[in-house]
Amino acid sequence: MVQDRYAQSLETVLNHRRIALIASAAIMATSCYPPALRWPGLLPSVDAGQIRLHVRAQPGTRIETTKVLFSQVEGADSQGHFPRMNST
């Protein structure tokens, strides 16, 4: 059963050599394409000396309070330490 399928597949490829060659070349060419360009989120776009923080305030937090929170984080970042904050 498996041998019959293999023989049939091999016969099909040999009867259509040009198409098989083009398909093989296309597969090889796309595998050489850098993964970072295929999936932009795969590798971070952050410099080695840079830290990226994602800060979220609780839903419903006032804009003024959020500004204070972010300024505290920015100030702590420049000093090299971070204040303890409630996790959500």
Short mmCIF file of the C-alpha atoms (twelve columns), coordinates in Angstrom:
data_MODEL
# 
_entry.id   MODEL 
# 
loop_
_atom_site.group_PDB 
_atom_site.id 
_atom_site.type_symbol 
_atom_site.label_atom_id 
_atom_site.label_alt_id 
_atom_site.label_comp_id 
_atom_site.label_asym_id 
_atom_site.label_seq_id 
_atom_site.Cartn_x 
_atom_site.Cartn_y 
_atom_site.Cartn_z 
_atom_site.pdbx_PDB_model_num 
ATOM 1  C CA . MET A 1  0.000   0.000  0.000   1 
ATOM 2  C CA . VAL A 2  2.686   2.533  1.021   1 
ATOM 3  C CA . GLN A 3  5.002   1.256  -1.685  1 
ATOM 4  C CA . ASP A 4  2.270   1.706  -4.281  1 
ATOM 5  C CA . ARG A 5  1.714   5.319  -3.226  1 
ATOM 6  C CA . TYR A 6  5.455   5.974  -3.264  1 
ATOM 7  C CA . ALA A 7  5.811   4.465  -6.733  1 
ATOM 8  C CA . GLN A 8  2.874   6.517  -8.001  1 
ATOM 9  C CA . SER A 9  4.262   9.727  -6.467  1 
ATOM 10 C CA . LEU A 10 7.709   9.047  -7.901  1 
ATOM 11 C CA . GLU A 11 6.245   8.390  -11.324 1 
ATOM 12 C CA . THR A 12 4.277   11.654 -11.171 1 
ATOM 13 C CA . VAL A 13 7.374   13.641 -10.211 1 
ATOM 14 C CA . LEU A 14 9.476   12.019 -12.920 1 
ATOM 15 C CA . ASN A 15 6.807   12.710 -15.530 1 
ATOM 16 C CA . HIS A 16 6.700   16.385 -14.501 1 
ATOM 17 C CA . ARG A 17 10.386  17.058 -13.867 1 
ATOM 18 C CA . ARG A 18 10.325  20.738 -14.736 1 
ATOM 19 C CA . ILE A 19 7.488   21.494 -12.309 1 
ATOM 20 C CA . ALA A 20 9.144   19.377 -9.603  1 
ATOM 21 C CA . LEU A 21 12.445  21.218 -10.102 1 
ATOM 22 C CA . ILE A 22 10.768  24.644 -9.905  1 
ATOM 23 C CA . ALA A 23 8.818   23.625 -6.787  1 
ATOM 24 C CA . SER A 24 11.967  22.284 -5.106  1 
ATOM 25 C CA . ALA A 25 13.908  25.461 -5.943  1 
ATOM 26 C CA . ALA A 26 11.066  27.621 -4.560  1 
ATOM 27 C CA . ILE A 27 10.970  25.640 -1.313  1 
ATOM 28 C CA . MET A 28 14.738  25.916 -0.914  1 
ATOM 29 C CA . ALA A 29 14.696  29.658 -1.677  1 
ATOM 30 C CA . THR A 30 11.983  30.397 0.893   1 
ATOM 31 C CA . SER A 31 13.764  28.347 3.546   1 
ATOM 32 C CA . CYS A 32 16.843  30.553 3.112   1 
ATOM 33 C CA . TYR A 33 14.769  33.710 3.640   1 
ATOM 34 C CA . PRO A 34 15.625  35.054 7.115   1 
ATOM 35 C CA . PRO A 35 13.024  34.110 9.734   1 
ATOM 36 C CA . ALA A 36 13.150  37.620 11.204  1 
ATOM 37 C CA . LEU A 37 11.736  38.982 7.956   1 
ATOM 38 C CA . ARG A 38 9.070   36.281 7.678   1 
ATOM 39 C CA . TRP A 39 7.881   36.688 11.281  1 
ATOM 40 C CA . PRO A 40 8.643   40.203 12.531  1 
ATOM 41 C CA . GLY A 41 7.628   39.350 16.100  1 
ATOM 42 C CA . LEU A 42 10.053  36.438 16.336  1 
ATOM 43 C CA . LEU A 43 13.116  38.455 17.321  1 
ATOM 44 C CA . PRO A 44 12.869  41.570 19.482  1 
ATOM 45 C CA . SER A 45 13.684  44.896 17.864  1 
ATOM 46 C CA . VAL A 46 15.354  46.101 21.050  1 
ATOM 47 C CA . ASP A 47 18.971  47.170 21.353  1 
ATOM 48 C CA . ALA A 48 21.089  44.982 23.642  1 
ATOM 49 C CA . GLY A 49 21.511  47.806 26.149  1 
ATOM 50 C CA . GLN A 50 17.887  48.864 26.080  1 
ATOM 51 C CA . ILE A 51 15.062  47.710 28.321  1 
ATOM 52 C CA . ARG A 52 11.489  47.865 27.101  1 
ATOM 53 C CA . LEU A 53 8.769   47.976 29.717  1 
ATOM 54 C CA . HIS A 54 5.060   47.456 29.289  1 
ATOM 55 C CA . VAL A 55 3.170   49.243 32.033  1 
ATOM 56 C CA . ARG A 56 -0.562  48.896 32.476  1 
ATOM 57 C CA . ALA A 57 -2.789  50.736 34.865  1 
ATOM 58 C CA . GLN A 58 -5.976  49.180 36.148  1 
ATOM 59 C CA . PRO A 59 -9.009  49.751 33.936  1 
ATOM 60 C CA . GLY A 60 -10.818 52.927 34.895  1 
ATOM 61 C CA . THR A 61 -7.703  54.699 36.182  1 
ATOM 62 C CA . ARG A 62 -7.877  58.447 35.646  1 
ATOM 63 C CA . ILE A 63 -5.512  60.027 33.120  1 
ATOM 64 C CA . GLU A 64 -3.884  62.177 35.806  1 
ATOM 65 C CA . THR A 65 -3.151  59.122 37.947  1 
ATOM 66 C CA . THR A 66 -1.777  57.264 34.929  1 
ATOM 67 C CA . LYS A 67 0.573   60.174 34.160  1 
ATOM 68 C CA . VAL A 68 1.887   60.074 37.740  1 
ATOM 69 C CA . LEU A 69 2.366   56.302 37.499  1 
ATOM 70 C CA . PHE A 70 4.327   56.579 34.258  1 
ATOM 71 C CA . SER A 71 6.481   59.424 35.562  1 
ATOM 72 C CA . GLN A 72 7.327   57.272 38.620  1 
ATOM 73 C CA . VAL A 73 8.359   54.414 36.338  1 
ATOM 74 C CA . GLU A 74 10.445  56.725 34.145  1 
ATOM 75 C CA . GLY A 75 12.128  58.262 37.203  1 
ATOM 76 C CA . ALA A 76 12.883  54.874 38.691  1 
ATOM 77 C CA . ASP A 77 14.254  53.702 35.343  1 
ATOM 78 C CA . SER A 78 16.757  56.569 35.189  1 
ATOM 79 C CA . GLN A 79 17.889  55.804 38.760  1 
ATOM 80 C CA . GLY A 80 18.192  52.077 38.099  1 
ATOM 81 C CA . HIS A 81 15.575  50.816 40.549  1 
ATOM 82 C CA . PHE A 82 11.831  50.377 40.377  1 
ATOM 83 C CA . PRO A 83 9.221   51.023 43.047  1 
ATOM 84 C CA . ARG A 84 7.037   48.156 44.190  1 
ATOM 85 C CA . MET A 85 3.689   48.380 42.456  1 
ATOM 86 C CA . ASN A 86 0.501   46.410 42.765  1 
ATOM 87 C CA . SER A 87 0.234   43.708 40.163  1 
ATOM 88 C CA . THR A 88 -3.045  43.274 38.339  1 
# 
